[in-house]
Every structure is written in structure tokens, then in C-alpha cells.
């Protein structure tokens, strides 16, 4: 009996072990499933947090962009007024006199302010890329002057600019952004507590196949002649593993950085057919050299002198929400021999046009208007009388008004008196003669 009991007990124990093993296997599988679910849930939470952070950043940038666009629009109207009255003032004084030189100084300052509005519009996404002749040396000099106040006191900035640098074809706002980005990075690389130095150096350089075989190219250009800018600092420098990743979007070593600055620099240079070379030694500093294709022969820049005045006749309808902008355009038109009626918004302009279109020779209308935009007002006018030429003006360089079919032209603000004169002549045709300057209409 005892032997039989031991045998039955021996049979029961393996069964219990098998059942325990089966439960253990099931529990392990469940644990693995739970672990997988936990990992997926964690990944989803992380991804959601990243998406929420990106959404907040996007919303912040959109808000800043809207603010920048609004400031640029209002500022643009002020600059247009300043430049218009400056040109009228220059016409009313003797060439070469002290007042004429004062007006030229005002005009130069207004032109620089106009560049700031274009930079704001580019930041807001409202600007449009323009391709013009660019003096890289001037861009570098003005950027250095603009940012010199924000460079820490322990950092010395020095410019070594070539006297005769070839012009490049490009977008001056985007080139300004490149220089600003590289200069800001160089400044941040110089740690506090030590004396740092930044050198901005421009040169004309020939890049051949032998030069392209040297080290340091992160964006090799095609062989050819280039205007170059080197931004060199005596900062911390970069380790090889960091240097290998500096152009990756979202890669940054800065606690508050977003990792898009150098990626944007490379994108702009690539769009301009340029190149970038980077050299860095830990503890000794870094050097970024950008290459922009040099023009074979630069065209002559437009003269600031006011040409003999083209005289026209007829009545203009000037539409702008800003009273000062309406006033200066009206006075320029009167100076050229036209009479003027004006309106402050789209519906008022359309109503005036409905009643008086037979006596209107040309409409000059802002693109951005309250209650009814310039494009809609233009289409309403076309439905009334399609023979009257209409020009749309805006602060966009290369304005989107070009896309509106049927326009007689477009005018980018701020504008000079000579540009305004040329626009009227093209829109109306050279039906009048060249004469001496007309008397400047008195201030109201």
C-alpha cells in the first residue's frame, strides 16, 4: 500500500509541474504582450507630445508671421510716404545744393528701411524671392552693423572685405539671412569668460577641380568664379562627430536651438547654385565659407537722379486705405500733370468707378484694402468697364498682383518717383512729351 501511494504521489508531482510550467508560459506571454502594449503606449505618448510641441511651435511661428506681416504692411506705407515726399522735395530744390544732399540722405535711409520691411515679409512668408544683382560686400557690411549691438562684449568683430568684389545674382534678403545666421552662430560659439574674435572676410575666388578635392566641403559647388564670404571664429570648435551632423535638420548642440539654421543656409546656397565649406578644430574655432557664383559682367545700377519729367494728362483714381500713401501718390500724379480722385476702400472705389469711369484714365489701387480686396475690386471694375487700365500696388517684391489677369501693371512699394513715372508711362503709353520739371503742388 505504501509503495502504491508513493507511485501515485510521484505521478501527481509531474502533472503539477507541467501545469505550473504551462501557467508560467502563459504568464510570460501575457507579460510580453503587456510589455509590448506599454511600449507602444509610451511611444504614442511621446509621439503625441512631440506633435503637440510642434503644433505649438507652428502656431507661435504663424502668430509671429502674422504680426510681422502686419507691421511690415504699415511700415511700408510710412516708407512709401517718406520716399515720395523726399523725391518731391528734391525736385523743388536746386541740384547739388545742401537741401538736395539732405533729401538724398533721407532717401538712402528710407531705402534701407524698405529692405527691413522686405525682410519682415520674407520672415512672415508673404515675401517672394527676387533675383537681382547683389553686392555681397555691402550685405556683409550692413549685416555686421545691424548685429554688432547684439554681439557680446567679450567678442571682437572684424571685417576684412575685398575692395572689388564681383556682383552675384540672388535674393538679397536670403543672402542677408545666411550672413546673419553664420554670424550669430559664430558669436554663440565664443564662450563667456574668454576673449573671442570673429572675422568676416570676402574674396573673389576661382574654384577648380583641384580645389574641390580638398577637405571641408559640405556643399561642393560647380567649378567657376565665386564671390566668397568666410565667417571665422575663435570659439569652442566642433568634434568630428558633431561636424559630420551639423547640416542635419533638427540636430543642434544648443539647449534652446531648433537645428534648422544651417540646414536653411545650405538650402538657400543650393538654390543660388553656391557652395559651403566648413573647417573646425576643437578648442580652436570654426570657419564657414560660403560661395556664390560671380556674375560675368554686372549691369549698371539705376541712377538716383530724377530724369526729365514725362508729362501726362487725365484723371487718376487712387485707392489706398492709408491717407498718407494716398496723398503722396496723388501729389506725384499731380506733379506729372494728372488730376486725382481717391478712395479709401474697395466698395468706395467701385462706386466711384461706376459713376465716373468714363472720365478716369487709370486706376492705381492697393492690393490690401478693407471690406473688399484689390483683386475683387479690380474684377468688379472690369465688369463695369474693361477698357480703363488698372494697376495694383503692394509691398510684395515681385507682387502676387502679377498673377491677376488683365492688369495694366503692378507697383511694388515703397517706390521712387521715377518708378511711379515709368509705371504711368507704360500703362498709358507715351502720348505726352518730355519737359522740364513741373511745379511741385503745394502741401494741403
Secondary structure, 3 states (H helix, E strand, C coil): CHHHHHHHHHHHHHHHHHHHHHHHHHHHHHHHHHHHHHHHHHHHHHHHHHHHHHHHHHHHHHHHHHHHHHHHHHHHHHHHHHHHHHHHHHHCCCCCCHHHHHHHHHHHHHHHHHHHHHHHHHHHCCCCCCCEEECHHHHHHHHHHHHHHHCCCCEEEEEECCCCCCCEEECHHHHHHHHHHHHHHHHHHCCCCCCEEEEEEEEEEEECHHHHCCCCEEECCCCEEEEEEEEEECCCCCCHHHHCCCCCCCCCCCCCCCCCHHHHHHHHHHHCCCEEEEEEECCCEEEEEEEEEECCCCCCCCCCCCCCEECCCCEEEEECCCHHHHHHHHHHHHHCCCEEEEECCHHHHHHHHHHHHHHEEEEEEECCCCCCCHHHHHHHHHHHCCCCEEEEEECCCCCHHHHCCCCCEEEECCCCHHHHHHHHHHHHCCCCCEECCCCCCCCC
